Amino acid sequence: MTYKINIAKRYGRNWNNTEDAYTFYFRIETELFGDSLKKLVNEVLGHYPAPEYNVTVHKQYAYSEEVNL
């Protein structure tokens, strides 16, 4: 299992001018978890603050299975 930290950059307002609109900027993929992950996310938030940037974290599961050909 890994975690993806997505950083999106604000580029203006959405189509009906009700909220900020963001576009993908870059992603960090890490195997850190718990307090180490929180520390990394807080560090990223320090460099890329809201509302200019939107930082989200997603858990990513991986599954693989051997295939006999």
TORTIRO-329647 format. One record per residue: residue number from 1; residue in one letter; x, y, z of N, C-alpha, C in turn. Coordinates in nm, 4 decimals, padded with zeros to 6 digits. Example, Ala and Ser with C-alpha at 12.3 -4.5 7.8 and 13.67 -1.06 7.14 Angstrom:
<recs>
<rec seq="1" type="a" n_px="01.3190" n_py="-00.5690" n_pz="00.7800" ca_px="01.2300" ca_py="-00.4500" ca_pz="00.7800" c_px="01.3200" c_py="-00.3300" c_pz="00.7800"/>
<rec seq="2" type="s" n_px="01.2850" n_py="-00.2250" n_pz="00.7080" ca_px="01.3670" ca_py="-00.1060" ca_pz="00.7140" c_px="01.2900" c_py="00.0030" c_pz="00.7870"/>
</recs>
This chain:
<recs>
<rec seq="1" type="m" n_px="00.0849" n_py="-00.1174" n_pz="00.0000" ca_px="00.0000" ca_py="00.0000" ca_pz="00.0000" c_px="00.0896" c_py="00.1239" c_pz="00.0000"/>
<rec seq="2" type="t" n_px="00.0510" n_py="00.2207" n_pz="-00.0795" ca_px="00.1221" ca_py="00.3476" ca_pz="-00.0850" c_px="00.0210" c_py="00.4612" c_pz="-00.0693"/>
<rec seq="3" type="y" n_px="00.0747" n_py="00.5787" n_pz="-00.0485" ca_px="-00.0082" ca_py="00.6989" ca_pz="-00.0401" c_px="00.0343" c_py="00.7952" c_pz="-00.1487"/>
<rec seq="4" type="k" n_px="-00.0634" n_py="00.8611" n_pz="-00.2095" ca_px="-00.0370" ca_py="00.9643" ca_pz="-00.3100" c_px="-00.0751" c_py="01.0987" c_pz="-00.2506"/>
<rec seq="5" type="i" n_px="00.0187" n_py="01.1918" n_pz="-00.2544" ca_px="-00.0076" ca_py="01.3285" ca_pz="-00.2126" c_px="-00.0151" c_py="01.4101" c_pz="-00.3413"/>
<rec seq="6" type="n" n_px="-00.1337" n_py="01.4587" n_pz="-00.3725" ca_px="-00.1553" ca_py="01.5362" ca_pz="-00.4940" c_px="-00.1543" c_py="01.6849" c_pz="-00.4619"/>
<rec seq="7" type="i" n_px="-00.0815" n_py="01.7600" n_pz="-00.5409" ca_px="-00.0761" ca_py="01.9046" ca_pz="-00.5255" c_px="-00.1343" c_py="01.9663" c_pz="-00.6523"/>
<rec seq="8" type="a" n_px="-00.2373" n_py="02.0474" n_pz="-00.6356" ca_px="-00.3015" ca_py="02.1160" ca_pz="-00.7474" c_px="-00.2843" c_py="02.2659" c_pz="-00.7271"/>
<rec seq="9" type="k" n_px="-00.2658" n_py="02.3370" n_pz="-00.8375" ca_px="-00.2440" ca_py="02.4818" ca_pz="-00.8323" c_px="-00.3697" c_py="02.5548" c_pz="-00.8808"/>
<rec seq="10" type="r" n_px="-00.4061" n_py="02.6594" n_pz="-00.8085" ca_px="-00.5234" ca_py="02.7384" ca_pz="-00.8454" c_px="-00.4943" c_py="02.8185" c_pz="-00.9716"/>
<rec seq="11" type="y" n_px="-00.5883" n_py="02.8182" n_pz="-01.0645" ca_px="-00.5708" ca_py="02.8961" ca_pz="-01.1872" c_px="-00.6808" c_py="02.9984" c_pz="-01.2093"/>
<rec seq="12" type="g" n_px="-00.7748" n_py="03.0072" n_pz="-01.1183" ca_px="-00.8826" ca_py="03.1053" ca_pz="-01.1323" c_px="-01.0085" c_py="03.0557" c_pz="-01.0655"/>
<rec seq="13" type="r" n_px="-01.1213" n_py="03.0971" n_pz="-01.1198" ca_px="-01.2507" ca_py="03.0564" ca_pz="-01.0668" c_px="-01.3125" c_py="02.9512" c_pz="-01.1586"/>
<rec seq="14" type="n" n_px="-01.4078" n_py="02.8749" n_pz="-01.1040" ca_px="-01.4730" ca_py="02.7742" ca_pz="-01.1865" c_px="-01.5706" c_py="02.8398" c_pz="-01.2842"/>
<rec seq="15" type="w" n_px="-01.6361" n_py="02.7588" n_pz="-01.3653" ca_px="-01.7180" ca_py="02.8094" ca_pz="-01.4760" c_px="-01.8300" c_py="02.9030" c_pz="-01.4317"/>
<rec seq="16" type="n" n_px="-01.8860" n_py="02.8815" n_pz="-01.3114" ca_px="-01.9945" ca_py="02.9708" ca_pz="-01.2679" c_px="-01.9499" c_py="03.0647" c_pz="-01.1548"/>
<rec seq="17" type="n" n_px="-01.8191" n_py="03.0768" n_pz="-01.1373" ca_px="-01.7591" ca_py="03.1727" ca_pz="-01.0451" c_px="-01.8030" c_py="03.1531" c_pz="-00.8998"/>
<rec seq="18" type="t" n_px="-01.8237" n_py="03.0271" n_pz="-00.8579" ca_px="-01.8677" ca_py="03.0007" ca_pz="-00.7212" c_px="-01.7541" c_py="02.9525" c_pz="-00.6303"/>
<rec seq="19" type="e" n_px="-01.6450" n_py="02.9032" n_pz="-00.6895" ca_px="-01.5314" ca_py="02.8570" ca_pz="-00.6082" c_px="-01.4042" c_py="02.8564" c_pz="-00.6922"/>
<rec seq="20" type="d" n_px="-01.2916" n_py="02.8367" n_pz="-00.6248" ca_px="-01.1638" ca_py="02.8311" ca_pz="-00.6957" c_px="-01.1543" c_py="02.7054" c_pz="-00.7815"/>
<rec seq="21" type="a" n_px="-01.0826" n_py="02.7170" n_pz="-00.8926" ca_px="-01.0577" ca_py="02.6031" ca_pz="-00.9808" c_px="-00.9090" c_py="02.5690" c_pz="-00.9746"/>
<rec seq="22" type="y" n_px="-00.8783" n_py="02.4413" n_pz="-00.9723" ca_px="-00.7409" ca_py="02.3940" ca_pz="-00.9598" c_px="-00.7067" c_py="02.3002" c_pz="-01.0742"/>
<rec seq="23" type="t" n_px="-00.5773" n_py="02.2952" n_pz="-01.1063" ca_px="-00.5276" ca_py="02.2017" ca_pz="-01.2058" c_px="-00.4101" c_py="02.1256" c_pz="-01.1454"/>
<rec seq="24" type="f" n_px="-00.3935" n_py="02.0010" n_pz="-01.1887" ca_px="-00.2874" ca_py="01.9166" ca_pz="-01.1355" c_px="-00.1518" c_py="01.9850" c_pz="-01.1511"/>
<rec seq="25" type="y" n_px="-00.0703" n_py="01.9815" n_pz="-01.0463" ca_px="00.0618" ca_py="02.0428" ca_pz="-01.0466" c_px="00.1695" c_py="01.9342" c_pz="-01.0379"/>
<rec seq="26" type="f" n_px="00.1660" n_py="01.8533" n_pz="-00.9315" ca_px="00.2553" ca_py="01.7376" ca_pz="-00.9224" c_px="00.2055" c_py="01.6433" c_pz="-00.8141"/>
<rec seq="27" type="r" n_px="00.2683" n_py="01.5246" n_pz="-00.8067" ca_px="00.2269" ca_py="01.4199" ca_pz="-00.7144" c_px="00.3493" c_py="01.3607" c_pz="-00.6464"/>
<rec seq="28" type="i" n_px="00.3340" n_py="01.3265" n_pz="-00.5193" ca_px="00.4362" ca_py="01.2542" ca_pz="-00.4444" c_px="00.3756" c_py="01.1189" c_pz="-00.4075"/>
<rec seq="29" type="e" n_px="00.4447" n_py="01.0111" n_pz="-00.4398" ca_px="00.4010" ca_py="00.8786" ca_pz="-00.3996" c_px="00.4975" c_py="00.8283" c_pz="-00.2938"/>
<rec seq="30" type="t" n_px="00.4429" n_py="00.7810" n_pz="-00.1809" ca_px="00.5272" ca_py="00.7416" ca_pz="-00.0690" c_px="00.4719" c_py="00.6180" c_pz="00.0013"/>
<rec seq="31" type="e" n_px="00.5606" n_py="00.5461" n_pz="00.0673" ca_px="00.5207" ca_py="00.4319" ca_pz="00.1499" c_px="00.5170" c_py="00.4696" c_pz="00.2975"/>
<rec seq="32" type="l" n_px="00.5411" n_py="00.5964" n_pz="00.3282" ca_px="00.5321" ca_py="00.6424" ca_pz="00.4667" c_px="00.3885" c_py="00.6297" c_pz="00.5152"/>
<rec seq="33" type="f" n_px="00.3705" n_py="00.6144" n_pz="00.6476" ca_px="00.2366" ca_py="00.6104" ca_pz="00.7051" c_px="00.2427" c_py="00.6652" c_pz="00.8472"/>
<rec seq="34" type="g" n_px="00.1271" n_py="00.6835" n_pz="00.9059" ca_px="00.1196" ca_py="00.7314" ca_pz="01.0434" c_px="00.1784" c_py="00.8703" c_pz="01.0601"/>
<rec seq="35" type="d" n_px="00.2554" n_py="00.8870" n_pz="01.1681" ca_px="00.3128" ca_py="01.0181" ca_pz="01.1999" c_px="00.4104" c_py="01.0658" c_pz="01.0929"/>
<rec seq="36" type="s" n_px="00.4826" n_py="00.9728" n_pz="01.0303" ca_px="00.5770" ca_py="01.0116" ca_pz="00.9243" c_px="00.5035" c_py="01.0711" c_pz="00.8054"/>
<rec seq="37" type="l" n_px="00.3900" n_py="01.0112" n_pz="00.7694" ca_px="00.3091" ca_py="01.0640" ca_pz="00.6587" c_px="00.2526" c_py="01.2010" c_pz="00.6960"/>
<rec seq="38" type="k" n_px="00.2023" n_py="01.2149" n_pz="00.8172" ca_px="00.1483" ca_py="01.3440" ca_pz="00.8618" c_px="00.2561" c_py="01.4521" c_pz="00.8577"/>
<rec seq="39" type="k" n_px="00.3774" n_py="01.4168" n_pz="00.8996" ca_px="00.4877" ca_py="01.5132" ca_pz="00.8974" c_px="00.5182" c_py="01.5574" c_pz="00.7547"/>
<rec seq="40" type="l" n_px="00.5208" n_py="01.4619" n_pz="00.6608" ca_px="00.5458" ca_py="01.4950" ca_pz="00.5206" c_px="00.4354" c_py="01.5845" c_pz="00.4651"/>
<rec seq="41" type="v" n_px="00.3102" n_py="01.5513" n_pz="00.4936" ca_px="00.1975" ca_py="01.6318" ca_pz="00.4444" c_px="00.2049" c_py="01.7735" c_pz="00.5019"/>
<rec seq="42" type="n" n_px="00.2369" n_py="01.7859" n_pz="00.6289" ca_px="00.2490" ca_py="01.9196" ca_pz="00.6889" c_px="00.3632" c_py="01.9980" c_pz="00.6266"/>
<rec seq="43" type="e" n_px="00.4717" n_py="01.9307" n_pz="00.5915" ca_px="00.5827" ca_py="01.9972" ca_pz="00.5237" c_px="00.5402" c_py="02.0464" c_pz="00.3853"/>
<rec seq="44" type="v" n_px="00.4683" n_py="01.9630" n_pz="00.3128" ca_px="00.4177" ca_py="02.0019" ca_pz="00.1803" c_px="00.3226" c_py="02.1207" c_pz="00.1936"/>
<rec seq="45" type="l" n_px="00.2331" n_py="02.1152" n_pz="00.2931" ca_px="00.1390" ca_py="02.2265" ca_pz="00.3145" c_px="00.2125" c_py="02.3560" c_pz="00.3488"/>
<rec seq="46" type="g" n_px="00.3269" n_py="02.3457" n_pz="00.4144" ca_px="00.4057" ca_py="02.4639" ca_pz="00.4456" c_px="00.4639" c_py="02.5295" c_pz="00.3219"/>
<rec seq="47" type="h" n_px="00.4980" n_py="02.4485" n_pz="00.2218" ca_px="00.5546" ca_py="02.5004" ca_pz="00.0969" c_px="00.4467" c_py="02.5380" c_pz="-00.0045"/>
<rec seq="48" type="y" n_px="00.3321" n_py="02.4717" n_pz="00.0030" ca_px="00.2229" ca_py="02.4929" ca_pz="-00.0933" c_px="00.0931" c_py="02.5209" c_pz="-00.0173"/>
<rec seq="49" type="p" n_px="00.0780" n_py="02.6434" n_pz="00.0359" ca_px="-00.0365" ca_py="02.6762" ca_pz="00.1222" c_px="-00.1665" c_py="02.6985" c_pz="00.0442"/>
<rec seq="50" type="a" n_px="-00.2764" n_py="02.6709" n_pz="00.1140" ca_px="-00.4088" ca_py="02.7029" ca_pz="00.0613" c_px="-00.4288" c_py="02.8536" c_pz="00.0741"/>
<rec seq="51" type="p" n_px="-00.5073" n_py="02.9163" n_pz="-00.0071" ca_px="-00.5882" ca_py="02.8603" ca_pz="-00.1148" c_px="-00.5174" c_py="02.8558" c_pz="-00.2507"/>
<rec seq="52" type="e" n_px="-00.3913" n_py="02.9008" n_pz="-00.2552" ca_px="-00.3193" ca_py="02.9004" ca_pz="-00.3830" c_px="-00.2978" c_py="02.7575" c_pz="-00.4342"/>
<rec seq="53" type="y" n_px="-00.2876" n_py="02.6632" n_pz="-00.3420" ca_px="-00.2685" ca_py="02.5216" ca_pz="-00.3765" c_px="-00.3705" c_py="02.4380" c_pz="-00.3006"/>
<rec seq="54" type="n" n_px="-00.4047" n_py="02.3243" n_pz="-00.3569" ca_px="-00.4942" ca_py="02.2289" ca_pz="-00.2921" c_px="-00.4174" c_py="02.0978" c_pz="-00.2774"/>
<rec seq="55" type="v" n_px="-00.3964" n_py="02.0544" n_pz="-00.1539" ca_px="-00.3203" ca_py="01.9326" ca_pz="-00.1265" c_px="-00.4167" c_py="01.8250" c_pz="-00.0769"/>
<rec seq="56" type="t" n_px="-00.4159" n_py="01.7089" n_pz="-00.1411" ca_px="-00.5001" ca_py="01.5973" ca_pz="-00.1009" c_px="-00.4145" c_py="01.4726" c_pz="-00.0866"/>
<rec seq="57" type="v" n_px="-00.4605" n_py="01.3797" n_pz="-00.0032" ca_px="-00.3888" ca_py="01.2540" ca_pz="00.0194" c_px="-00.4836" c_py="01.1389" c_pz="-00.0109"/>
<rec seq="58" type="h" n_px="-00.4338" n_py="01.0411" n_pz="-00.0868" ca_px="-00.5133" ca_py="00.9243" ca_pz="-00.1246" c_px="-00.4358" c_py="00.7973" c_pz="-00.0928"/>
<rec seq="59" type="k" n_px="-00.5065" n_py="00.6991" n_pz="-00.0391" ca_px="-00.4476" ca_py="00.5682" ca_pz="-00.0135" c_px="-00.4601" c_py="00.4861" c_pz="-00.1412"/>
<rec seq="60" type="q" n_px="-00.3521" n_py="00.4213" n_pz="-00.1804" ca_px="-00.3519" ca_py="00.3446" ca_pz="-00.3049" c_px="-00.3177" c_py="00.1987" c_pz="-00.2729"/>
<rec seq="61" type="y" n_px="-00.4095" n_py="00.1098" n_pz="-00.3072" ca_px="-00.3879" ca_py="-00.0325" ca_pz="-00.2866" c_px="-00.3339" c_py="-00.0932" c_pz="-00.4153"/>
<rec seq="62" type="a" n_px="-00.2451" n_py="-00.1893" n_pz="-00.4005" ca_px="-00.1902" ca_py="-00.2583" ca_pz="-00.5176" c_px="-00.2212" c_py="-00.4070" c_pz="-00.5050"/>
<rec seq="63" type="y" n_px="-00.2583" n_py="-00.4658" n_pz="-00.6151" ca_px="-00.2895" ca_py="-00.6081" ca_pz="-00.6175" c_px="-00.2261" c_py="-00.6686" c_pz="-00.7408"/>
<rec seq="64" type="s" n_px="-00.1577" n_py="-00.7762" n_pz="-00.7227" ca_px="-00.1002" ca_py="-00.8443" ca_pz="-00.8393" c_px="-00.1235" c_py="-00.9947" c_pz="-00.8250"/>
<rec seq="65" type="e" n_px="-00.1323" n_py="-01.0593" n_pz="-00.9392" ca_px="-00.1570" ca_py="-01.2028" ca_pz="-00.9429" c_px="-00.0780" c_py="-01.2632" c_pz="-01.0568"/>
<rec seq="66" type="e" n_px="-00.0117" n_py="-01.3738" n_pz="-01.0289" ca_px="00.0662" ca_py="-01.4405" ca_pz="-01.1329" c_px="-00.0292" c_py="-01.5044" c_pz="-01.2333"/>
<rec seq="67" type="v" n_px="00.0067" n_py="-01.4893" n_pz="-01.3606" ca_px="-00.0749" ca_py="-01.5453" ca_pz="-01.4676" c_px="00.0065" c_py="-01.6527" c_pz="-01.5382"/>
<rec seq="68" type="n" n_px="-00.0498" n_py="-01.7708" n_pz="-01.5445" ca_px="00.0170" ca_py="-01.8810" ca_pz="-01.6156" c_px="-00.0225" c_py="-01.8772" c_pz="-01.7627"/>
<rec seq="69" type="l" n_px="00.0754" n_py="-01.8632" n_pz="-01.8493" ca_px="00.0483" ca_py="-01.8576" ca_pz="-01.9928" c_px="00.0803" c_py="-01.9893" c_pz="-02.0592"/>
</recs>
